[in-house]
Amino acid sequence: MRKRGQHVLLATCDAELLGKILREGKIVFEIHEQFYKGPKMTVEEVIDLMKQSTIVNMVGHKIVKKAIEKGLVHPDAVLKISGVPHAQIVKM
């Protein structure tokens, strides 16, 4: 989680994806530890942080599924890269 002025950016991924590279066609998506690594949390803890954030970047089956279940992400807004879901939330 990073704060800049009024904006709060949360980057989150399923733990097993940290450091992985997803490839599909011309898409190369690297799950950089520099960007995604932080304290390990439960999915419910991350959902609470999502509600406080203005920008959320998430990747992984568990976290994206829970964000959809909680109504934070519409299923049609999910992009799959090598079968792994990725979604973003931007609150204006």
Backbone as CSV, one residue per row, in Angstrom:
resi,resn,N_x,N_y,N_z,CA_x,CA_y,CA_z,C_x,C_y,C_z
1,MET,0.845,-1.158,0.000,0.000,0.000,0.000,0.902,1.237,0.000
2,ARG,0.561,2.177,-0.885,1.330,3.417,-0.988,0.358,4.586,-0.971
3,LYS,0.717,5.643,-0.262,-0.127,6.834,-0.198,0.602,7.998,-0.846
4,ARG,-0.144,8.732,-1.665,0.402,9.933,-2.296,-0.718,10.957,-2.328
5,GLY,-0.616,11.959,-1.482,-1.671,12.961,-1.393,-2.970,12.317,-0.950
6,GLN,-4.017,12.517,-1.729,-5.328,11.949,-1.415,-5.495,10.525,-1.923
7,HIS,-4.548,10.051,-2.687,-4.683,8.737,-3.318,-3.967,7.647,-2.527
8,VAL,-4.593,6.484,-2.507,-4.021,5.312,-1.853,-3.997,4.189,-2.890
9,LEU,-2.800,3.701,-3.197,-2.615,2.616,-4.158,-2.364,1.327,-3.394
10,LEU,-3.132,0.305,-3.724,-2.944,-1.018,-3.147,-2.620,-1.987,-4.272
11,ALA,-1.511,-2.679,-4.149,-1.132,-3.730,-5.092,-1.159,-5.041,-4.319
12,THR,-1.892,-6.013,-4.827,-2.037,-7.276,-4.113,-2.064,-8.450,-5.086
13,CYS,-1.516,-9.564,-4.628,-1.536,-10.772,-5.448,-1.624,-11.991,-4.536
14,ASP,-2.054,-13.090,-5.108,-1.991,-14.358,-4.382,-0.514,-14.661,-4.138
15,ALA,-0.191,-15.076,-2.925,1.205,-15.241,-2.502,2.036,-16.111,-3.452
16,GLU,1.431,-17.165,-3.980,2.204,-18.087,-4.824,2.587,-17.484,-6.175
17,LEU,2.022,-16.325,-6.518,2.326,-15.685,-7.800,3.475,-14.688,-7.719
18,LEU,3.868,-14.308,-6.529,4.911,-13.302,-6.340,6.194,-13.718,-7.055
19,GLY,6.700,-12.842,-7.916,7.925,-13.111,-8.666,7.717,-13.863,-9.973
20,LYS,6.488,-14.268,-10.265,6.200,-15.024,-11.497,6.052,-14.086,-12.694
21,ILE,6.203,-14.652,-13.870,5.965,-13.932,-15.118,4.868,-14.670,-15.864
22,LEU,3.809,-13.943,-16.214,2.702,-14.501,-16.992,2.869,-14.049,-18.432
23,ARG,2.697,-14.982,-19.358,2.837,-14.658,-20.786,1.634,-15.188,-21.544
24,GLU,1.111,-14.329,-22.399,0.029,-14.743,-23.289,0.075,-13.863,-24.522
25,GLY,0.387,-14.475,-25.658,0.554,-13.697,-26.882,1.656,-12.664,-26.686
26,LYS,1.329,-11.407,-26.971,2.311,-10.334,-26.815,2.349,-9.775,-25.389
27,ILE,1.462,-10.259,-24.522,1.418,-9.761,-23.145,2.463,-10.474,-22.293
28,VAL,3.276,-9.688,-21.624,4.233,-10.202,-20.639,3.956,-9.423,-19.363
29,PHE,3.457,-10.118,-18.348,3.041,-9.479,-17.094,3.891,-10.052,-15.971
30,GLU,4.776,-9.215,-15.446,5.665,-9.666,-14.374,5.113,-9.208,-13.030
31,ILE,4.979,-10.136,-12.115,4.461,-9.844,-10.785,5.676,-9.543,-9.903
32,HIS,6.179,-8.312,-10.067,7.396,-7.858,-9.398,7.238,-7.821,-7.886
33,GLU,8.236,-8.341,-7.191,8.243,-8.252,-5.729,8.298,-6.795,-5.291
34,GLN,9.012,-5.951,-6.038,9.125,-4.527,-5.716,7.753,-3.865,-5.617
35,PHE,6.841,-4.261,-6.468,5.519,-3.639,-6.519,4.505,-4.367,-5.648
36,TYR,4.511,-5.677,-5.677,3.461,-6.460,-5.012,3.815,-6.952,-3.610
37,LYS,5.099,-7.056,-3.299,5.459,-7.658,-2.014,5.162,-6.723,-0.849
38,GLY,4.568,-7.288,0.156,4.253,-6.573,1.386,3.973,-7.608,2.447
39,PRO,3.400,-7.191,3.546,3.105,-8.177,4.594,2.059,-9.174,4.118
40,LYS,2.226,-10.439,4.505,1.212,-11.450,4.177,-0.046,-11.142,4.975
41,MET,-1.183,-11.208,4.296,-2.466,-10.909,4.923,-3.495,-11.923,4.481
42,THR,-4.572,-11.998,5.235,-5.686,-12.837,4.803,-6.422,-12.110,3.690
43,VAL,-7.196,-12.854,2.925,-7.982,-12.256,1.858,-8.954,-11.229,2.438
44,GLU,-9.538,-11.520,3.576,-10.477,-10.575,4.202,-9.780,-9.278,4.615
45,GLU,-8.553,-9.362,5.103,-7.799,-8.153,5.459,-7.540,-7.305,4.220
46,VAL,-7.215,-7.961,3.115,-6.952,-7.234,1.872,-8.231,-6.581,1.356
47,ILE,-9.350,-7.269,1.461,-10.630,-6.687,1.035,-10.915,-5.410,1.822
48,ASP,-10.646,-5.410,3.119,-10.823,-4.203,3.929,-9.934,-3.070,3.429
49,LEU,-8.687,-3.384,3.055,-7.788,-2.358,2.515,-8.268,-1.850,1.161
50,MET,-8.849,-2.736,0.353,-9.385,-2.317,-0.945,-10.454,-1.245,-0.763
51,LYS,-11.270,-1.410,0.240,-12.354,-0.452,0.498,-11.817,0.923,0.876
52,GLN,-10.589,0.972,1.402,-9.965,2.233,1.804,-9.098,2.838,0.701
53,SER,-8.860,2.098,-0.360,-7.934,2.517,-1.414,-8.664,3.206,-2.559
54,THR,-7.947,4.086,-3.246,-8.520,4.744,-4.426,-8.117,4.023,-5.711
55,ILE,-6.995,3.313,-5.674,-6.531,2.532,-6.828,-6.096,1.166,-6.311
56,VAL,-6.588,0.114,-6.954,-6.220,-1.246,-6.555,-5.785,-2.008,-7.799
57,ASN,-4.674,-2.699,-7.686,-4.166,-3.558,-8.751,-4.059,-4.944,-8.136
58,MET,-4.796,-5.913,-8.685,-4.808,-7.256,-8.078,-4.618,-8.336,-9.140
59,VAL,-3.966,-9.416,-8.731,-3.754,-10.543,-9.631,-3.796,-11.841,-8.824
60,GLY,-4.546,-12.797,-9.355,-4.636,-14.101,-8.703,-6.074,-14.572,-8.554
61,HIS,-6.240,-15.875,-8.576,-7.576,-16.467,-8.499,-8.293,-16.108,-7.193
62,LYS,-7.599,-16.257,-6.067,-8.244,-16.059,-4.758,-8.675,-14.617,-4.546
63,ILE,-7.759,-13.677,-4.770,-8.065,-12.288,-4.457,-9.085,-11.702,-5.429
64,VAL,-8.990,-12.027,-6.701,-9.955,-11.500,-7.668,-11.336,-12.108,-7.420
65,LYS,-11.395,-13.389,-7.133,-12.681,-14.036,-6.842,-13.368,-13.372,-5.652
66,LYS,-12.611,-13.107,-4.591,-13.199,-12.489,-3.399,-13.636,-11.057,-3.686
67,ALA,-12.873,-10.319,-4.481,-13.255,-8.947,-4.845,-14.562,-8.947,-5.639
68,ILE,-14.742,-9.939,-6.504,-16.003,-10.071,-7.253,-17.134,-10.402,-6.290
69,GLU,-16.913,-11.367,-5.405,-17.944,-11.765,-4.431,-18.398,-10.588,-3.576
70,LYS,-17.478,-9.693,-3.233,-17.790,-8.552,-2.379,-18.344,-7.367,-3.168
71,GLY,-18.474,-7.528,-4.492,-19.038,-6.467,-5.322,-18.079,-5.336,-5.628
72,LEU,-16.789,-5.570,-5.454,-15.793,-4.534,-5.718,-15.319,-4.540,-7.169
73,VAL,-15.479,-5.666,-7.835,-15.055,-5.822,-9.232,-16.168,-6.531,-9.987
74,HIS,-16.490,-6.029,-11.174,-17.465,-6.705,-12.032,-16.732,-7.832,-12.778
75,PRO,-17.337,-9.007,-12.871,-16.670,-10.128,-13.554,-16.232,-9.812,-14.987
76,ASP,-16.976,-8.955,-15.682,-16.611,-8.605,-17.057,-15.377,-7.705,-17.130
77,ALA,-14.948,-7.164,-15.986,-13.793,-6.273,-15.957,-12.492,-7.026,-15.682
78,VAL,-12.565,-8.338,-15.610,-11.383,-9.153,-15.283,-10.696,-9.601,-16.574
79,LEU,-9.405,-9.374,-16.625,-8.572,-9.821,-17.740,-7.843,-11.072,-17.283
80,LYS,-7.785,-12.075,-18.127,-7.025,-13.283,-17.781,-5.764,-13.330,-18.620
81,ILE,-4.647,-13.545,-17.937,-3.356,-13.667,-18.595,-2.820,-15.043,-18.230
82,SER,-2.654,-15.886,-19.225,-2.252,-17.280,-18.996,-3.189,-17.957,-18.002
83,GLY,-4.471,-17.597,-18.058,-5.479,-18.196,-17.195,-5.553,-17.598,-15.794
84,VAL,-4.688,-16.622,-15.488,-4.661,-15.997,-14.160,-5.423,-14.667,-14.223
85,PRO,-6.422,-14.482,-13.356,-7.196,-13.247,-13.383,-6.418,-12.027,-12.875
86,HIS,-6.657,-10.901,-13.550,-6.075,-9.613,-13.170,-7.187,-8.574,-13.261
87,ALA,-7.268,-7.717,-12.249,-8.274,-6.660,-12.259,-7.737,-5.421,-11.576
88,GLN,-8.350,-4.294,-11.922,-7.986,-3.022,-11.305,-9.254,-2.309,-10.866
89,ILE,-9.111,-1.515,-9.831,-10.188,-0.648,-9.355,-9.620,0.764,-9.326
90,VAL,-10.368,1.713,-9.875,-10.003,3.121,-9.791,-11.235,3.865,-9.318
91,LYS,-11.105,4.528,-8.177,-12.209,5.296,-7.618,-11.905,6.775,-7.837
92,MET,-12.844,7.473,-8.465,-12.662,8.910,-8.736,-13.452,9.736,-7.756
